[in-house]
Amino acid sequence: MNVGKTKNEGAHRAGDGRYIFDLEKLGRMDAGPGYSSANGPVIEGDRIQVGLITLKRGTGARPHSHPNEQWIYLLKGKARVSVDNQPESAASAGMLIYLPADVVHTIVALPQEDVVFFTCKDMSHGIIGKAADGTMSGPAYGPGFESD
């Protein structure tokens, strides 16, 4: 087990006596700087990384992709989600979202409340992806939720 070092700056490392984590008390990291408002604690094992991620209401991720597949389980809130140029769908607490590797997707919290989700990705790549347009111009904002 590769204990100590993390692939993602600001992530926490599992193993070597660290097996149970209070996610609410762990330090948070930006999980998509430059294209997403996603923020929360991330924990890395040898093969899987997980996070408890928050998207503030009316904000989220612009179209982006990453070379690792991802699962998202919504714990709170509602979001607009688009995967692989499919029409936008609504997702709400209790729903599971699958994002294949290298497929462009977006998720934006609806304006009523923050979205909180638990996410899992393989460790073939870090937690951070790359914006589809190649820019790092910031997260997605719904109408009336532009950057401060």
N, CA and C of each residue as an Amber inpcrd file, in Angstrom:
protein
   444
   0.8430000  -1.1840000   0.0000000   0.0000000   0.0000000   0.0000000
   0.8840000   1.2410000   0.0000000   0.5520000   2.2010000  -0.8410000
   1.3070000   3.4470000  -0.9750000   0.7670000   4.4620000   0.0290000
   1.2310000   4.4000000   1.2530000   0.7110000   5.2520000   2.3130000
   1.4760000   6.5710000   2.3480000   0.7600000   7.6530000   2.5870000
   1.3910000   8.9530000   2.7430000   1.1410000   9.8830000   1.5840000
   1.5950000   9.5380000   0.3980000   1.4400000  10.4160000  -0.7630000
   0.0310000  10.2990000  -1.3400000  -0.4600000  11.4340000  -1.8560000
  -1.7490000  11.4320000  -2.5450000  -1.5580000  11.9250000  -3.9710000
  -2.4130000  11.4640000  -4.8520000  -2.3920000  11.9030000  -6.2490000
  -2.9780000  13.3090000  -6.3620000  -3.9670000  13.6030000  -5.5150000
  -4.6600000  14.8920000  -5.5270000  -4.1730000  15.7530000  -4.3660000
  -3.6870000  16.9480000  -4.6670000  -3.2710000  17.8590000  -3.6060000
  -4.4760000  18.1970000  -2.7440000  -4.3490000  18.0030000  -1.4420000
  -5.4340000  18.2880000  -0.5140000  -6.2630000  17.0690000  -0.1570000
  -6.0170000  15.9410000  -0.8170000  -6.7480000  14.7080000  -0.5050000
  -6.1510000  14.0540000   0.7370000  -6.9020000  13.1270000   1.3030000
  -6.4670000  12.3600000   2.4620000  -6.1440000  10.9420000   2.0030000
  -5.2110000  10.2970000   2.6660000  -4.7570000   8.9650000   2.2740000
  -5.2950000   7.9130000   3.2360000  -5.8620000   6.8450000   2.7120000
  -6.3300000   5.7210000   3.5160000  -5.1960000   4.7240000   3.7250000
  -5.3680000   3.8650000   4.7050000  -4.3980000   2.8060000   4.9690000
  -3.4650000   3.1480000   6.1060000  -2.5660000   2.2290000   6.4470000
  -1.5920000   2.3970000   7.5170000  -2.2720000   2.8590000   8.8040000
  -3.3370000   2.1530000   9.1900000  -4.0750000   2.4730000  10.4040000
  -5.2160000   3.4440000  10.2060000  -5.3320000   4.0260000   9.0300000
  -6.4110000   4.9840000   8.7390000  -7.4640000   4.2720000   7.8850000
  -8.5260000   3.8110000   8.5410000  -9.5400000   3.0130000   7.8570000
 -10.9530000   3.5650000   7.9990000 -11.1970000   4.4040000   8.9850000
 -12.5220000   4.9790000   9.2130000 -12.3630000   6.4950000   9.1910000
 -13.2460000   7.1680000   8.4440000 -13.1050000   8.6080000   8.2280000
 -14.4150000   9.3290000   8.5270000 -14.3400000  10.4160000   9.2780000
 -15.4870000  11.2900000   9.5040000 -15.4350000  12.3710000   8.4280000
 -16.1370000  12.1380000   7.3330000 -16.0460000  13.0240000   6.1700000
 -16.4300000  14.4610000   6.4860000 -17.3510000  14.6550000   7.4160000
 -17.7890000  16.0110000   7.7640000 -16.6740000  16.8170000   8.4390000
 -15.6850000  16.1300000   9.0110000 -14.6290000  16.8230000   9.7530000
 -13.3170000  16.9340000   8.9940000 -13.2260000  16.2950000   7.8350000
 -11.9800000  16.3280000   7.0650000 -11.8340000  17.6220000   6.2790000
 -10.5980000  18.0080000   6.0180000 -10.3240000  19.1640000   5.1750000
 -10.8760000  18.9620000   3.7720000 -11.2990000  20.0470000   3.1670000
 -11.9180000  20.0140000   1.8470000 -10.9180000  20.4510000   0.7800000
 -11.2080000  20.0690000  -0.4560000 -10.3910000  20.5010000  -1.5930000
 -11.3150000  20.8540000  -2.7510000 -10.8350000  21.6890000  -3.6590000
 -11.5630000  21.9600000  -4.8900000 -11.4060000  20.7390000  -5.7820000
 -12.5320000  20.1720000  -6.2110000 -12.5060000  18.9300000  -6.9830000
 -12.6680000  19.1650000  -8.4800000 -12.5960000  20.4010000  -8.9090000
 -12.6780000  20.7170000 -10.3330000 -12.2950000  22.1580000 -10.5980000
 -11.1670000  22.6120000 -10.0470000 -10.8070000  24.0200000 -10.2140000
 -10.6970000  24.3970000 -11.6870000 -11.2690000  25.5410000 -12.0060000
 -11.2080000  26.0230000 -13.3830000 -12.4230000  25.6850000 -14.2160000
 -13.2140000  24.6870000 -13.7890000 -14.4120000  24.3320000 -14.5590000
 -15.5960000  23.9320000 -13.6760000 -15.4120000  23.8300000 -12.3540000
 -16.4840000  23.3520000 -11.4820000 -16.4250000  24.0190000 -10.1190000
 -17.5870000  24.1070000  -9.4690000 -17.6530000  24.6000000  -8.0950000
 -17.5350000  23.4620000  -7.0860000 -17.3360000  22.2340000  -7.5350000
 -17.2730000  21.0530000  -6.6670000 -16.1940000  21.2080000  -5.6010000
 -16.5780000  20.9060000  -4.3520000 -15.6600000  21.0630000  -3.2370000
 -16.0300000  20.0630000  -2.1520000 -15.0170000  19.4420000  -1.5470000
 -15.2840000  18.5310000  -0.4440000 -14.0900000  17.6710000  -0.1220000
 -14.2070000  16.8660000   0.9290000 -13.1140000  15.9760000   1.2880000
 -12.9870000  14.8340000   0.2860000 -11.7510000  14.4750000  -0.0480000
 -11.4500000  13.3650000  -0.9530000 -10.4830000  12.4340000  -0.2310000
 -10.7630000  11.1360000  -0.3030000  -9.9010000  10.1270000   0.3060000
  -9.4460000   9.1660000  -0.7760000  -8.1540000   8.8690000  -0.7690000
  -7.5760000   7.9700000  -1.7680000  -7.1370000   6.6610000  -1.1340000
  -7.4860000   5.5660000  -1.7980000  -6.9010000   4.2680000  -1.5010000
  -5.8830000   3.9750000  -2.5840000  -5.5190000   2.7240000  -2.7500000
  -4.5800000   2.3620000  -3.8120000  -5.2360000   2.3820000  -5.1850000
  -6.5040000   1.9660000  -5.2670000  -7.1590000   1.8180000  -6.5650000
  -8.4170000   2.6540000  -6.7350000  -8.9550000   3.1870000  -5.6390000
 -10.1990000   3.9510000  -5.7030000 -10.0530000   5.2140000  -4.8690000
 -10.6420000   6.3000000  -5.3680000 -10.7380000   7.5410000  -4.6080000
 -12.2160000   7.8640000  -4.4370000 -12.5570000   8.4150000  -3.2800000
 -13.9420000   8.7600000  -2.9860000 -13.9920000  10.1860000  -2.4640000
 -15.1590000  10.8080000  -2.5880000 -15.3250000  12.1550000  -2.0780000
 -16.7530000  12.4170000  -1.6590000 -16.9160000  13.3080000  -0.6950000
 -18.2250000  13.8170000  -0.3070000 -18.2510000  15.2540000  -0.8130000
 -18.8800000  15.4530000  -1.9520000 -18.7350000  16.6900000  -2.7190000
 -20.0000000  17.5480000  -2.6340000 -19.7980000  18.8560000  -2.5360000
 -20.8950000  19.8200000  -2.5190000 -20.8130000  20.7160000  -3.7480000
 -21.9650000  20.9340000  -4.3630000 -22.1450000  21.9730000  -5.3860000
 -23.1100000  22.9800000  -4.7800000 -22.6660000  24.2080000  -4.5780000
 -23.5610000  25.2330000  -4.0370000 -24.7250000  25.4530000  -5.0060000
 -25.8690000  25.7870000  -4.4630000 -27.0780000  25.9440000  -5.2870000
 -26.8110000  26.8810000  -6.4600000 -27.3270000  26.4980000  -7.6260000
 -27.1710000  27.3070000  -8.8270000 -25.8010000  27.2380000  -9.4700000
 -24.9230000  26.3580000  -8.9790000 -23.5770000  26.2430000  -9.5540000
 -23.2660000  24.7820000  -9.8710000 -22.1680000  24.5850000 -10.5850000
 -21.7640000  23.2150000 -10.8900000 -20.6010000  23.1640000 -11.8500000
 -20.5790000  22.0930000 -12.6360000 -19.4580000  21.8300000 -13.5370000
 -19.8490000  22.0930000 -14.9840000 -19.0110000  22.8730000 -15.6690000
 -19.1680000  23.0270000 -17.1150000 -18.8390000  21.6920000 -17.7800000
 -19.1680000  21.5270000 -19.0650000 -18.8300000  20.2740000 -19.7510000
 -17.3420000  19.9490000 -19.6040000 -17.0740000  18.7190000 -19.1700000
 -15.7020000  18.2610000 -18.9410000 -15.6550000  16.7430000 -19.0320000
 -14.4460000  16.2150000 -19.0270000 -14.2630000  14.7610000 -19.0150000
 -13.0030000  14.4310000 -18.2330000 -12.8120000  13.1540000 -17.9680000
 -11.6010000  12.6600000 -17.3160000 -11.3830000  11.2260000 -17.7500000
 -10.1360000  10.7630000 -17.7330000  -9.8420000   9.4220000 -18.2330000
 -10.2700000   8.2920000 -17.2980000 -10.8060000   8.6200000 -16.1320000
 -11.3060000   7.5770000 -15.2340000 -12.8300000   7.6250000 -15.1860000
 -13.4440000   6.4340000 -15.0270000 -14.8910000   6.4210000 -14.8920000
 -15.2630000   6.8910000 -13.4940000 -16.5430000   7.2850000 -13.3430000
 -16.9900000   7.8810000 -12.0860000 -18.4210000   7.4560000 -11.7890000
 -18.6930000   7.2700000 -10.5130000 -20.0480000   7.0580000 -10.0130000
 -20.3780000   8.2100000  -9.0790000 -21.6180000   8.6980000  -9.1470000
 -22.1010000   9.7610000  -8.2640000 -23.4190000   9.3000000  -7.6560000
 -23.5040000   9.3300000  -6.3150000 -24.7530000   9.0240000  -5.6210000
 -25.2110000  10.3030000  -4.9310000 -26.3510000  10.8460000  -5.3730000
 -26.8540000  12.0930000  -4.8070000 -27.4700000  11.8470000  -3.4330000
 -26.9790000  12.5960000  -2.4510000 -27.4680000  12.4970000  -1.0760000
 -28.4650000  13.5980000  -0.7450000 -28.3150000  14.7570000  -1.3940000
 -29.1560000  15.9180000  -1.0900000 -29.2800000  16.7640000  -2.3390000
 -30.4570000  17.3340000  -2.5600000 -30.6530000  18.2970000  -3.6280000
 -31.0330000  17.6910000  -4.9620000 -31.1610000  18.5930000  -5.9410000
 -31.5130000  18.2250000  -7.3120000 -30.5480000  18.9090000  -8.2610000
 -30.2540000  18.2320000  -9.3780000 -29.2950000  18.7690000 -10.3450000
 -29.7480000  18.4740000 -11.7620000 -29.2600000  19.3090000 -12.6830000
 -29.3870000  19.0330000 -14.1210000 -28.1220000  18.3030000 -14.5280000
 -28.2780000  17.2000000 -15.2550000 -27.1370000  16.3780000 -15.6500000
 -27.2200000  16.0840000 -17.1370000 -26.0980000  16.1850000 -17.8290000
 -26.0090000  15.7750000 -19.2300000 -24.7530000  14.9230000 -19.3870000
 -24.9040000  13.7920000 -20.0750000 -23.7930000  12.8680000 -20.2960000
 -23.7380000  12.5180000 -21.7770000 -22.5740000  12.6700000 -22.3910000
 -22.3400000  12.2300000 -23.7680000 -23.3250000  12.8610000 -24.7610000
 -23.5240000  14.1760000 -24.6290000 -24.4020000  14.9380000 -25.5290000
 -25.8560000  14.4910000 -25.5110000 -26.2590000  13.7360000 -24.4940000
 -27.6660000  13.3700000 -24.3370000 -28.4190000  14.5920000 -23.8050000
 -29.7360000  14.6460000 -24.0110000 -30.5030000  15.7580000 -23.4380000
 -30.3350000  15.7970000 -21.9160000 -30.4280000  16.9990000 -21.3530000
 -30.3250000  17.1480000 -19.9010000 -31.3960000  16.3320000 -19.2070000
 -31.0340000  15.7620000 -18.0740000 -31.9750000  15.0240000 -17.2300000
 -31.9170000  15.6160000 -15.8350000 -33.0080000  15.4480000 -15.0940000
 -33.0250000  15.8630000 -13.6960000 -32.6150000  14.6780000 -12.8350000
 -31.7630000  14.9310000 -11.8660000 -31.3600000  13.9090000 -10.9050000
 -31.5920000  14.4700000  -9.5120000 -32.0380000  13.6320000  -8.5960000
 -32.3200000  14.0900000  -7.2410000 -31.8000000  13.0830000  -6.2260000
 -31.8530000  13.4840000  -4.9580000 -31.3390000  12.6440000  -3.8780000
 -31.8690000  11.2230000  -4.0140000 -30.9650000  10.2610000  -3.8440000
 -31.3110000   8.8510000  -3.9690000 -30.9990000   8.2660000  -5.3300000
 -30.6210000   9.1130000  -6.2940000 -30.3080000   8.6350000  -7.6420000
 -28.8060000   8.4160000  -7.8060000 -28.4710000   7.4620000  -8.6840000
 -27.0910000   7.1060000  -8.9820000 -26.7870000   7.4780000 -10.4270000
 -25.6480000   8.1200000 -10.6520000 -25.2310000   8.5690000 -11.9850000
 -23.9330000   7.8640000 -12.3440000 -23.8650000   7.3200000 -13.5600000
 -22.6400000   6.6900000 -14.0610000 -22.0480000   7.5640000 -15.1500000
 -20.7470000   7.8450000 -15.0430000 -20.0310000   8.6570000 -16.0210000
 -18.8750000   7.8320000 -16.5750000 -18.9810000   7.3680000 -17.8270000
 -17.9010000   6.5670000 -18.4120000 -16.6210000   7.3890000 -18.5770000
 -15.5050000   6.7160000 -18.6630000 -14.2170000   7.3720000 -18.8910000
 -14.2330000   8.1160000 -20.2190000 -13.6210000   9.2960000 -20.2370000
 -13.4320000  10.1000000 -21.4500000 -14.7280000  10.5460000 -22.1200000
 -15.8220000  10.5920000 -21.3860000 -17.1040000  11.0420000 -21.9310000
 -17.4370000  12.4030000 -21.3180000 -17.7600000  13.3710000 -22.1620000
 -18.0830000  14.7240000 -21.6940000 -19.4060000  14.6950000 -20.9280000
 -19.4120000  15.3910000 -19.7960000 -20.6090000  15.4540000 -18.9600000
 -20.6270000  16.7760000 -18.1950000 -21.7960000  17.0930000 -17.6540000
 -21.9600000  18.2960000 -16.8510000 -22.9960000  18.0230000 -15.7690000
 -22.8520000  18.7080000 -14.6440000 -23.8320000  18.6200000 -13.5630000
 -23.9180000  19.9950000 -12.9080000 -25.1530000  20.4960000 -12.7440000
 -25.3720000  21.8160000 -12.1480000 -26.5020000  21.7030000 -11.1340000
 -26.2560000  22.1730000  -9.9080000 -27.2700000  22.1740000  -8.8590000
 -28.4020000  23.1190000  -9.2390000 -29.6340000  22.6900000  -9.0020000
 -30.7750000  23.5770000  -9.2210000 -30.7460000  24.6840000  -8.1690000
 -31.4740000  25.7840000  -8.4040000 -31.3360000  26.9540000  -7.5320000
 -31.9040000  26.8120000  -6.1220000 -32.7150000  25.7990000  -5.8600000
 -33.3870000  25.7110000  -4.5640000 -32.4650000  25.3700000  -3.3930000
 -31.4680000  24.5050000  -3.6190000 -30.5970000  24.1050000  -2.5100000
 -29.2840000  23.5360000  -3.0390000 -28.3100000  23.4580000  -2.1440000
 -27.0340000  22.8350000  -2.4970000 -27.2560000  21.3660000  -2.8440000
 -26.3740000  20.8290000  -3.6670000 -26.3420000  19.3980000  -3.9600000
 -25.1560000  18.8050000  -3.2070000 -25.3820000  17.6790000  -2.5610000
 -24.3090000  16.9360000  -1.9060000 -24.3290000  15.5310000  -2.4820000
 -23.1530000  15.0490000  -2.9020000 -23.0950000  13.6900000  -3.4370000
 -21.8320000  12.9690000  -2.9930000 -21.9430000  11.6520000  -2.9560000
 -20.8030000  10.7790000  -2.6940000 -20.3240000  10.2760000  -4.0400000
 -19.0350000  10.3930000  -4.3040000 -18.5060000   9.9970000  -5.6070000
 -17.3530000   9.0140000  -5.4580000 -17.2200000   8.1430000  -6.4460000
 -16.1210000   7.1670000  -6.5160000 -15.5140000   7.2210000  -7.9060000
 -14.2000000   7.2250000  -7.9600000 -13.4600000   7.1630000  -9.2260000
 -12.2910000   6.2080000  -9.0500000 -11.9090000   5.5570000 -10.1460000
 -10.7000000   4.7430000 -10.0660000  -9.4860000   5.6710000 -10.0110000
  -8.3540000   5.1370000  -9.6000000  -7.1470000   5.9470000  -9.4070000
  -6.2570000   6.0350000 -10.6460000  -6.7870000   5.6940000 -11.8190000
  -5.9830000   5.8310000 -13.0370000  -5.6730000   7.2920000 -13.3380000
  -6.4230000   8.1950000 -12.7130000  -6.2590000   9.6340000 -12.8950000
  -6.7240000  10.2810000 -11.5980000  -6.3740000  11.5150000 -11.3690000
  -6.8190000  12.2200000 -10.1740000  -8.3090000  12.5200000 -10.2140000
  -8.7740000  13.2650000  -9.2330000 -10.1930000  13.6200000  -9.1310000
 -10.5590000  14.6980000 -10.1460000  -9.5810000  15.4960000 -10.5850000
  -9.8360000  16.6550000 -11.4380000  -9.7700000  16.2730000 -12.9080000
 -10.7820000  16.7210000 -13.6610000 -10.8270000  16.4670000 -15.0970000
 -10.3360000  17.6550000 -15.9000000 -10.8090000  17.7350000 -17.1410000
 -10.4060000  18.8020000 -18.0590000 -11.6540000  19.3300000 -18.7560000
 -11.8090000  20.6540000 -18.7610000 -12.9580000  21.2670000 -19.4230000
 -12.9630000  20.9340000 -20.9060000 -14.1470000  20.6670000 -21.4410000
 -14.2770000  20.2830000 -22.8500000 -13.8040000  21.3830000 -23.7870000
 -13.9670000  22.6530000 -23.3820000 -13.5450000  23.7540000 -24.2520000
 -12.0730000  24.1230000 -24.0510000 -11.3840000  23.4170000 -23.1610000
  -9.9600000  23.6500000 -22.9480000  -9.6290000  24.8630000 -22.1010000
 -10.6380000  25.5890000 -21.6280000 -10.3740000  26.7790000 -20.8120000
 -10.5520000  26.4650000 -19.3350000  -9.9990000  27.3200000 -18.5210000
 -10.1680000  27.2240000 -17.0720000 -10.8830000  28.4900000 -16.6080000
 -12.0270000  28.7790000 -17.2350000 -12.7360000  30.0400000 -17.0230000
 -13.7240000  30.0030000 -15.8660000 -13.7060000  28.9540000 -15.0820000
 -14.5640000  28.8980000 -13.9070000 -15.7100000  27.9260000 -14.0540000
 -16.4840000  27.7850000 -12.9770000 -17.5750000  26.8170000 -12.9550000
 -18.7810000  27.2540000 -13.7740000 -19.7600000  26.3730000 -13.8390000
 -21.0490000  26.7010000 -14.4520000 -21.8800000  27.4580000 -13.4250000
 -22.6100000  28.4590000 -13.8870000 -23.5200000  29.2090000 -13.0330000
 -24.8850000  29.2430000 -13.6810000 -25.9180000  28.9250000 -12.9000000
 -27.2780000  29.0850000 -13.3760000 -27.6410000  30.5560000 -13.3930000
 -28.7500000  30.9210000 -14.0530000 -29.1800000  32.3210000 -14.0940000
 -29.3210000  32.9010000 -12.6860000 -28.7310000  34.0620000 -12.4800000
 -28.7910000  34.7280000 -11.1890000 -27.7550000  34.2510000 -10.1840000
 -26.8700000  33.3420000 -10.5840000 -25.8710000  32.7950000  -9.6690000
 -24.4550000  33.0270000 -10.1680000 -24.2420000  34.0850000 -10.9110000
 -22.9210000  34.3580000 -11.4570000 -21.9080000  34.5550000 -10.3400000
 -20.6470000  34.4430000 -10.6950000 -19.5470000  34.5440000  -9.7380000
 -19.6160000  35.8450000  -8.9580000 -19.2340000  35.7590000  -7.6810000
 -19.1900000  36.9640000  -6.8260000 -18.0160000  37.8330000  -7.1960000
